[in-house]
């Protein structure tokens, strides 16, 4: 069960244990399960609520990725990775961009372009490993399933521009804006 709320108070009990008080916005959701959860050890995950992209914008994105990939005669995975490299959002931890070093080979680059699970953006930085091999630095990119509305909008607009440049008919700017409005309506900023 996931519920939304805010931290109200943080303190310590008489034994010195940390006690966290929360204001829960979805009371009925929590109250309906209180009997089964009371006095049990729970897995608790707390994170800031962010605006995620809508299924309609996601569906539009993959529809046009499929059309453009067919026109370019490349796989949807390769096109998706190329678009993420152009318009994607970086993966960060504590505000720091994540990077990895990958063997500087054509095979590694091809494998990365075909990957459905990791999305990396090639940089010009090279580093020699102790064994003498060269490694290229890549920036780690977020998968589009983690995108906020703004990040998804940037990705879709970039895709639409690329489709237009390649002669693939696209949604009008109004249709793209409507898909984003539908998302906003169902997922207001929290």
N, C-alpha and C positions, 0 to 999 in steps of 0.2 A: 504494500500500500504506500502510495506517495500522497502527501498533503502539502499545501502551501501555508506559510505562516511567517512570523518574524520572531527573532530572539527578543524576549522581554527582559530577562535577568540572568545573570551568571553569578554564582556564589559557591560556598562550601557548606556541607552539612557538618554536624558535630564531630563526625569521625574524620573530617578533613577531605572527604570526597567531593568532587566537582558536581554541582547541581546546575542544570540548564533549564530555564523556564521558557516555554514557547507560547506565542499567541497563534492558535490554529484558525485558519480562515475557512476550512472545510470541516466544520464540526461534525456534521452528520456522518461523514465518511469515517472519521476517527471513532466517534461514539458507537457506531454499529459494530465495531470490532474490539471494543475495550475489554469485554469479558474474556475473550480468547487471548488477548495480549497482556493483560494485567499480571504482574509478578513474573513475567518471562524476561529472559535476556534477549534483547533485540539488536538487530543490525541497524545502525542509524547512519544515514548519510545526509549531510547538510551541505547545500550549495546554493549559490545565488541563482535565482530564476532568470533565464535569458529567453529572449524571443527566438523561437525556432521557425524555420521556413515551413510553408504549407505543403500539403500533399499535392495541391493543384499546381503550385509553382514547380515542385519536384517532377511531377508528371510532364509538365510542359518542357522542362529542361531535358529529360530523357527522350521525349518524342523528337526534339530537334537534334539532339546528339545522334540519335539513330539515323535521321535523314541526312545529316551532314557527313557522318561516317560512311554511309552508303555512297554518297556523291564523291568523297575523297578516296574511297576504296581502302579504308583502314578500319580496324576494329573499334567498337564503342569504348573499350577500355583505353586504347591508345589516345583516342580523341579526348576522352574525359580527363586523362592525365595531362595532356597538352593544354587543355582549357584551364585546368587548375593551376598549371605553371604560369599561365598568362594572367588569370583573373582571380586566383584562389587566395585564401586567407592562411597566414602562417599559424603553425601550432606553437603555442608558447606555454611555458611554466613560469609562474611568478614574473610575468612580463618579459621573459627572455625567450628569444627565438631558438627552437630546437634545431640542431644540425647533426648530420651523420656523415661518416666518411665511407665511401664505396669504391671498390676497385675501379680504376679509370680505364675501363674496357668498353668496347662496343656491345659486347654481350650483356654486361651489367646494365648499360643504358637501355638496351632493348627490353630487358626483363623488367626494369622499373616502369617503362612506358606501358607495358602490358599488365601491370599489377592492379588488382582490384582491392588490395588490402593496405598498401602503403603508397603514399603520394609524396614525391620528392621533387624539388626544383633544383636543377643543376646550377652550380656557381662556377666561377672561373678559378676558384682557389684549389690548389693542388698541394698535397703533402706526401713526402716520401716516408714510407714505413721502414721499420728496422730491417726488414727482409729485402729492402731495395725496391719493392713495388710501389707504384704511385697510386694514391687514393685521391678521389675528387670529393670535395665538400658539397653536400646537398642540404638545402633547407627542407625541413619537414613541414608539410602542408596538412591542414585539417581536411578530413573527408567531408564531402558536401553534406552528408547526413548530420553533421554537427553545426552547420551554418545558421547564423541568425538571418532575419529577414533582409537586412542590409547587405550582408555578405552574399546571400543567394541572389539578390537583385543585381549586384555587380556581376556575378557569374552569368546570369541569364542575359543581361544586356550585352556582355562580351560575346556570348554565344550567338545572339541575334545579329550582332555586327559581323561576326565571322561568317554566319550563314549568308547574309546579304552580300558580302564580298565574294562568296563562292557561288552565287546564283541560286541558293536554296531559298524558296519562298518561306517567309516567316510570319509570325503573328505581328499584328500592328503594334506600335507603341501603346496604343490604348488597350489592346488585349493583354499585353504584358502588365500594364498598370492595373488592370482589373484583376488579374490573377493575384497580384500583390495586395490589392485592396481586400480581396476575399480573405486572404490570410490575416491581414490586420484586423478585420471584423471579428474573426474567430479566435485570434490570439493577441489581444491587446497587450501593450507594453506593461510589464509587471513591476 
